Amino acid sequence: MEEYRKKVKDLFSVKKKIEALKVQGKRIVFTNGCFDLLHPGHTRYLYAARQLGDYLVVAVNTDRSVKAIKGEHRPIQSQDERAELLATLSFVDAVILFDEDNPLKLIQDLVPDVLVKGGNWTEDKIIGADVVKKAGGVVKSLPFVIGYSTTALIEKIQKEKQL
């Protein structure tokens, strides 16, 4: 089995790992998203998120939840493909799939030290911010990387197809 596949974990495994790391004084960073077509905006954001702590958990929406959020024609790539791509990034420590429309349950279960979202999210709109802050953690909204988005990539492909 390729080493990166070991990074794709279930809730029990991630929770157990986080508990062990917290005992060692390590800082756990959590973020989530669809990550449908991985692009430089994603990788720059995830790299910056990892710099905020010692262990980065990336929660990825399942195919069902992406459809609920983004519409019937999404995702482009399956949940397993998206998780695999994220797991290959050296600065991502764990990838976990979640089926809910938002990550609140995961955040409540894992209680990370740092909760991160992209700059298009204001802190008052970040789901789970209250849970993390109540536990003494911090919430960060990282600057949005201009010029990159999955929607823009899809639109570009559709335009090219019409030419």
N, C-alpha and C positions, 0 to 999 in steps of 0.2 A: 504494500500500500504506500502511495506517495505520502511523504511527511505532511504536506499541507492538508491532506484530508483529515488528519487527526485534529485539526483546528475546528472543524465543524462538529459542534457538540450539542447535547441535549441540555435541558434546564438543570437537571440534577448534577451533571458533570461540571457545568459552568459554576453553579452555586458552590459546589464542593471546592473547586479550584480557587474561587474568590475568597472563600472563608479562610483557606490556608494562606493565601497571599496577604490578606488583611492582618492575620496574626504576625506576619513578618514585617508589618508596617508598610506594605506596598499600597500604592494609590491606584484604584480601579477607575477606568474611564469607560463610559457607555455611550453609544450612539446607535441610531437606527435609521432605516430607510428601505426603499425598494431596490435601489442600485441596479436598475434594469439594464442599461447599457453603460458599463463602466467607462468613465472618461476622466481626463485630467482634473476636472473639477472635483470629482469624487476622491481621487487619489491624493490630491493636495489637501483636501479637507480632512481625510482620514489620517494622513501623516501629521497634520497639525494637531488633531485630536490626541493622537498617541503621545505627543510631546507634553501633554498635560498630566501624564501619569506613567505608571509602570506596566499596566496591562490594559489593552484595549479590547473591549467586547463590542462586536458589531452585530446588532439584531437586524435580521432581514425579513421583510414581509413575505409570507407564503404567496403562492400564485393566487389563491382565493382572495386574500386580503388586498393584493395589488389590484385585482379586478374591481373590488368594492371601492377602492380609493380612486383609481385612475381610469376605470372604464373597461368595457368588454374587450377591447383590442390590446390590452396590456395584461401581463408583462410580455415583452418580446422574448426574453430568455426565461427558462424555467427556474424555479427556486433553487434547485440543485446546481444548475449552471452558475447562477448568481453567487451562491454561497461558495462554490469552488473558486471562482475568480477572486473573491475577496480573501479567501484563505491563502491564496498564493502570495499575497502582499506581506512582506517581512514585518511590517509595523502593525499588522493586525494579529492579535494573539488568540482570539476566539470568535467564531461565527455561530450564531444561534438563530434558527428560524422561529417565527412566531405567527400565529394564524389570526390573532385579533386585529381589529382595524387600527389599534394604537398599542404602544408598548407599555402601558401603565402597569399591567399585571407583572410583566418581566421586571420592571424597575422596582416594584414593590417587593418582589422576590429576591432580587439581587442587591438592591440598595448600593449603587455605585458611589464612589467618592466624588466623581465628576460626571455630570450629565452634559452632553454636547449636542448641539444642533447647528445647522447652517444659518447664515446671517439673514435668511428670509424668515426666520422664526424669532420673534421677540421673546424675551424671558417669560413674560406673563402668559404666553401662549404655548410654552414648551410643556408637553404632557409629562408628568412625573416630577416637575421642578419642586413642587411642595414636599414630596416624599424625600427627595435628596437633601433639600435644605433643612428639613426637620431633623434629619440624621446627622447634620453638621457638614454636609457636602456642599459643593458649589455647582452652579449652572452656568454654562458658557454658550454664547451664540457666536460662532466663528464667522469671519467675513465670508460672504458669498463670493465664489470665484466667477467673475463676469466672463461671459462668452461660452460657457459650457452648460448644457442641460440635455437630458435624455429627450425631452420633447423637441428641442431644437434639432437634435440629431435625426429624429424620426421625420420631422418636417423636411429636412435637407434631403434625406433618402427619397421621400415621396416626390419632391420637386424634380430630382435627378431622373427618377423613374418616368416622369411625365414628358421629359425632353426627348 
